Every structure is written in C-alpha cells, then in structure tokens.
Amino acid sequence: MGDWNRMRMWLLAIAVATAGAGALQLAGLVDLSRRSTTVPAVHLDLSYVLGGLLFGIGMTLGSGCGSRTLIRIGTGNLKSLVVAIVLAITAYMTLKGILGAFRVAGGRFR
C-alpha cells in the first residue's frame, strides 16, 4: 500500500474510455443514448440493495471477482470452475431468462 500507481492507472483508463466514448458519439459512430440501463442513476430501488448484497455474498463465497476466478481455473482450482459455471448461468438468466423480466422492467420489483 502507499503506492498510487495502480490508482493512477485506473483513473487514466476511466478518462480514456470516457473521452473515447464521447469522441465516438460526436463522430456519429455510436449512439450512447441506446444503452441497456433504463433506470436513472439517482434512483434507489430495492433491487439495487438486494443485488448489491447478493453480489457481495457471491464475491465472498467465490473468493474473488470473475477475473480472479478465471485465473484460478487456469491453476486447476475446482471451486473456481463451479463458481464460473454458476456465474455464467446467472448472467444468462439475467439477459434472457427469468431474471431478465426484472432487468427489462427497469430493475423494479412489481
């Protein structure tokens, strides 16, 4: 700790991505108004709180993020293989399955 190189790297990456996305929109190459999130960023809903709790629990039980899971699969960790399979199934369910209805509805429970 005490070394800010990684933080500067992340801030530079965010700045480049933001500037690049803005430049692509100004050039007319992309339409950033067509995004997958339909809920305003300031809107707090039960789904955000529940999703954050579930994500935190999953990260704790899975011993890290998705990138670390892939690395651990490469080292032969069987637990990480199970985590990756559950992650893939849940992601698919969120896009096309039963959880997709909540995503399309704007994240609100009805």
C-alpha positions in Angstrom: 0.0 0.0 0.0 1.0 3.6 -0.2 1.8 3.3 -3.9 -0.6 5.2 -6.1 0.5 3.7 -9.4 -2.5 1.4 -9.7 -5.0 4.1 -8.8 -3.5 6.4 -11.4 -3.7 3.6 -13.9 -7.4 3.1 -13.2 -8.2 6.8 -13.4 -6.3 7.1 -16.7 -8.2 4.1 -18.1 -11.6 5.7 -17.0 -10.6 9.0 -18.5 -9.5 7.4 -21.8 -12.7 5.4 -22.0 -14.9 8.4 -21.3 -13.1 10.6 -23.8 -13.1 7.8 -26.4 -16.8 7.2 -26.0 -17.6 10.9 -26.2 -15.4 11.2 -29.4 -17.1 8.2 -31.0 -20.6 9.7 -30.3 -19.5 13.1 -31.6 -18.3 11.4 -34.8 -21.6 9.7 -35.2 -20.1 6.2 -35.0 -22.1 5.2 -31.9 -25.3 6.2 -30.2 -24.8 6.2 -26.5 -28.4 7.0 -25.8 -29.2 3.4 -26.7 -28.0 1.8 -23.5 -29.1 -1.3 -21.6 -29.8 0.5 -18.4 -33.2 2.2 -18.3 -33.3 3.4 -14.7 -31.8 6.9 -13.8 -28.6 6.6 -11.9 -30.0 8.5 -8.9 -33.0 6.2 -8.5 -32.6 3.9 -5.5 -34.7 0.8 -5.5 -34.9 -2.4 -3.5 -33.4 -4.3 -6.5 -30.2 -2.3 -6.2 -29.8 -3.1 -2.5 -30.7 -6.7 -2.9 -28.4 -7.1 -5.9 -25.5 -5.4 -4.1 -26.0 -7.7 -1.1 -26.2 -10.8 -3.3 -23.1 -9.7 -5.3 -21.1 -9.1 -2.1 -22.1 -12.5 -0.7 -21.2 -14.2 -4.0 -17.9 -12.4 -4.2 -17.1 -13.6 -0.6 -18.2 -17.2 -1.3 -16.4 -17.3 -4.6 -13.2 -16.0 -3.2 -12.9 -13.1 -5.5 -14.1 -11.5 -8.8 -14.7 -13.1 -12.1 -11.2 -12.3 -13.4 -9.6 -14.0 -10.4 -12.0 -16.9 -10.9 -10.7 -17.4 -14.5 -7.1 -17.2 -13.3 -7.8 -19.8 -10.6 -9.5 -22.1 -13.1 -6.2 -22.0 -15.1 -4.3 -23.2 -12.0 -6.7 -26.1 -11.6 -9.0 -24.9 -8.8 -12.2 -26.9 -9.0 -14.1 -24.5 -6.7 -13.4 -21.7 -9.2 -14.8 -23.9 -12.0 -18.1 -24.3 -10.1 -18.1 -20.5 -9.4 -17.6 -19.7 -13.1 -20.4 -22.1 -14.2 -22.8 -20.5 -11.7 -21.7 -17.1 -12.8 -22.4 -17.9 -16.4 -25.8 -19.4 -15.7 -26.8 -16.4 -13.7 -25.6 -14.0 -16.3 -27.6 -15.8 -19.0 -30.7 -15.8 -16.7 -30.3 -12.1 -16.3 -30.1 -11.5 -20.0 -32.6 -14.0 -21.4 -34.1 -15.9 -18.5 -36.4 -15.4 -15.5 -34.3 -12.5 -14.1 -34.5 -10.7 -17.5 -38.0 -9.6 -16.7 -36.7 -7.5 -13.8 -33.9 -6.1 -15.9 -36.3 -5.1 -18.7 -38.8 -3.6 -16.2 -36.1 -1.2 -15.1 -35.0 -3.1 -12.1 -38.2 -2.6 -10.1 -39.9 -5.4 -8.4 -43.6 -5.4 -9.3 
